[in-house]
Amino acid sequence: MSKHSGETFSVLLARAREGDAAAVGALFSLTYDQLRAIASAQRRRRGEETLNTTALVHEAFLKLAGNEKLAVHDRSHFMAVAATAMRHILLDHARSRLAAKRGGGRALISFHEIEAALEGGGDFGEAKAEAVVALGESLERLTLQSERQSRVVDCRFFAGLSIEETAQALGLSATTVKRDWAMAQAWLYHDLKQSLE
């Protein structure tokens, strides 16, 4: 039994903020089932077949455990930060896959192909990888426009948090989250459509 078993999430979080890597591991253990559900949903959404759910959760752990001090406020914020790490891992994986397949070149994909690839299942084909990369790049542009809206997208879309959980994780009102979520979706739709025309 580890020295962290039986400790509450908030106690472990306080230790993780102080740089205790073992506490970060214990936080992942406490939230493992929920993190696997997030990872599974992200993989399904992208049709990812080569990077399994367990590997995605473990890579997210390594990414977060590598931080000297974990800057997380509470459980919802922890889940949002983990979901963001998973999104970055999947985006890097999609970029690597495309670079290997095309020697680094990139062909254009239509907005409708992105919609179909992100909504559909199937294998992690080239269209799916292109869709993931296009969405990732659009989210990076959104972050430059509104970091808060980008974090709302991470919480709502990638972590699967409710409006209230997102508000709690980001220290915002539910009304602000609803507004930011609607604005971010519209912005992403417009940006993706424009960038692909």
Secondary structure, DSSP 8 states (H G I E B T S, - for coil): --TTTT--HHHHHHHHHTT-HHHHHHHHHHTHHHHHHHHHHHHHHHT--SS-HHHHHHHHHHHHHTSSS----SHHHHHHHHHHHHHHHHHHHHHHHHHHHHTT------HHHHHHHHH--S---HHHHHHHHHHHHHHHHHHHH-HHHHHHHIIIIIS---HHHHHHHHT--HHHHHHHHHHHHHHHHHHHHHHT-
